[in-house]
Amino acid sequence: MSIASIGYLLPKRELEIEFRDSGDVYCYFDVPEEIFAAFMAAESKGTYLNQVFKPRKDRYVLILEGKKPRP
């Protein structure tokens, strides 16, 4: 998983992730600051995303569909 950029809005507890391969940008809601900090400290952001965010069943939405072709 290739992440191009990461942003976090503390007051709203929203995490935005842009993926390099697709160009898609997702917004994850109600992400605690400590989860964001651990995500940023993770050696592999993709692994952390799959192992922590998916089991937590965080709400998310695709906010920008990338222009890059899909395989």
TAGIJO-V450240 format. One line per field, one symbol per residue. ss: DSSP state (a for helix, b for strand, c for the rest). phi: phi as a letter, one per 40 degrees, with the letter a starting at -180 (. if undefined). psi: psi as a letter, one per 40 degrees, with the letter a starting at -180 (. if undefined). Layout:
BEGIN
ss = ???
phi = ???
psi = ???
END
This chain:
BEGIN
ss = ccbbbbbbbccccbbbbbbcccccbbbbccccaaaaaaaaacccaaaaaaaaaaaacccbbbbbccccccc
phi = .bccabbbbddcfbbbbbccccgcbbbbbfccdccccccccccbccccdccbccccfdcaacbaccccccc
psi = hhhdihihgddefhhhhhhdddeihihhifhiddddddddehdhdddddddddddefihiihehhieiii.
END
